[in-house]
Amino acid sequence: STSSTSSARSAAVSISRNLIALVQMATLGELTSLEKLMAELVASKDIGKGVFTVLWEVFTGKLPDSNPQDDRAAIMLLRMCAITEVSIISSNVQFIIDHGLGEKGECSFQLAQQACNALLKIVPAKLKQDDPEPPFKFKADHVLFTQLNKLLVDGLYN
């Protein structure tokens, strides 16, 4: 029904906004604990697709009334969720490149840093030597590297 869909949506928005506020006020030690907690909440399905969707909307600036400063907290939370469910990041690489390493990233190196941290979640922490599947790699001419190069070079000279 429409009312249960809208209440699920408003719950996801509320949870996302509260998590963003928590991240923005947290110390480094608290962020480490929050990372573990987020991984558990995703694993237990207490946080799911609805919240991920809202966090992506905040990150990309699509959520009405979202604060431009919230994008960094949103990508940090998405990275934390990807500890349990890597597809949260791997299926949204283009969003991260466009929004975290694009114009917004050029204006905020902290946002670009968090976007890179999120992209690192695609790489497994430990590569298995006997794994028949080679690890995922972007081609050398991938737009990710073009954007990173632009950010670094322009950032150094401007």
C-alpha positions in Angstrom: 0.0 0.0 0.0 1.0 3.6 -0.6 0.9 4.6 3.1 3.2 1.8 4.2 5.6 2.7 1.4 5.6 6.4 2.4 6.0 5.5 6.1 8.9 3.2 5.2 10.4 6.0 3.1 10.0 8.6 5.9 11.6 6.1 8.4 14.6 5.6 6.0 14.9 9.4 5.7 14.8 9.9 9.4 17.3 7.1 10.1 19.6 8.5 7.5 19.5 12.1 8.8 20.1 10.8 12.4 23.1 8.7 11.2 24.5 11.7 9.3 24.2 13.9 12.4 26.0 11.2 14.4 28.8 10.9 11.9 29.3 14.7 11.8 29.6 15.0 15.6 31.7 11.8 16.1 35.4 11.6 17.1 37.7 9.3 15.2 37.3 6.7 18.0 33.6 6.9 17.8 33.7 6.6 14.0 35.6 3.3 14.4 32.9 2.0 16.7 30.2 3.3 14.5 31.8 1.4 11.5 31.5 -1.9 13.4 27.9 -1.1 14.5 26.9 -0.2 10.9 28.4 -3.5 9.6 26.3 -5.4 12.2 23.1 -3.4 11.4 23.5 -4.2 7.7 24.3 -7.9 8.4 21.2 -8.2 10.6 19.1 -6.4 8.0 18.2 -3.7 10.5 19.5 -1.2 8.0 18.7 -2.0 4.4 17.9 -0.8 0.9 15.7 2.1 2.0 18.4 3.7 4.0 21.1 3.0 1.3 18.8 4.8 -1.2 18.4 7.8 1.0 22.1 8.0 1.7 22.8 7.9 -2.1 20.3 10.7 -2.6 22.0 12.8 0.1 25.4 12.1 -1.4 24.3 13.1 -4.9 22.3 16.1 -3.7 19.0 14.6 -4.9 17.2 14.5 -1.5 15.1 17.6 -1.0 16.2 19.7 2.1 19.6 17.9 2.3 22.5 20.1 3.4 25.5 20.2 1.0 27.8 19.4 3.9 25.9 16.1 4.4 27.4 14.4 1.3 30.7 13.6 3.1 28.9 11.9 6.0 26.6 10.0 3.6 29.5 8.5 1.6 31.2 7.6 4.9 28.1 5.8 6.0 27.8 4.0 2.7 31.4 2.9 3.0 30.7 1.5 6.5 27.7 -0.4 5.1 29.8 -1.8 2.3 31.9 -3.7 4.9 29.0 -6.2 5.0 27.5 -5.6 1.5 30.2 -4.5 -1.0 27.7 -4.2 -3.8 26.5 -0.9 -2.1 29.7 0.6 -3.5 30.6 -1.6 -6.4 27.2 -1.1 -8.2 27.4 2.7 -7.7 31.0 3.5 -8.8 29.8 6.0 -11.4 27.9 8.0 -8.8 31.0 8.1 -6.6 33.1 9.3 -9.6 30.6 11.9 -10.7 29.8 13.3 -7.3 32.7 12.6 -5.1 35.5 13.1 -7.6 33.7 15.6 -9.9 33.0 19.3 -9.3 32.0 18.7 -5.7 35.2 16.8 -5.1 37.2 19.6 -6.7 35.7 22.0 -4.1 36.1 19.7 -1.2 39.2 17.4 -0.9 37.7 15.9 2.2 34.7 14.7 0.1 37.2 13.4 -2.5 39.1 11.5 0.2 35.9 9.9 1.5 34.9 9.0 -2.0 38.3 7.2 -2.5 37.9 5.5 0.9 34.5 4.2 -0.3 36.0 2.9 -3.6 38.7 1.0 -1.7 35.9 -1.2 -0.2 35.6 -2.8 -3.7 39.0 -4.4 -3.1 38.9 -7.4 -0.7 40.9 -6.9 2.5 42.8 -10.1 1.9 43.4 -11.5 -1.6 43.3 -15.3 -1.6 46.3 -16.8 -3.4 44.3 -19.8 -4.7 41.3 -17.8 -5.8 40.5 -18.7 -9.4 38.7 -15.3 -9.9 41.3 -12.5 -10.3 40.6 -9.4 -8.3 38.5 -6.7 -9.9 40.5 -4.0 -11.7 39.6 -0.9 -13.6 41.2 -0.4 -17.0 44.1 2.1 -17.0 42.0 4.5 -19.1 39.0 4.3 -16.8 37.3 7.7 -16.0 38.1 7.1 -12.4 41.8 7.7 -13.1 41.1 10.6 -15.3 39.1 12.3 -12.5 41.7 11.5 -9.9 44.5 12.8 -12.1 42.5 16.0 -12.7 41.8 16.5 -9.0 45.4 16.0 -8.0 47.0 18.1 -10.7 44.4 20.9 -10.6 44.4 20.8 -6.8 48.1 21.2 -6.7 48.2 24.1 -9.1 45.0 26.0 -8.2 
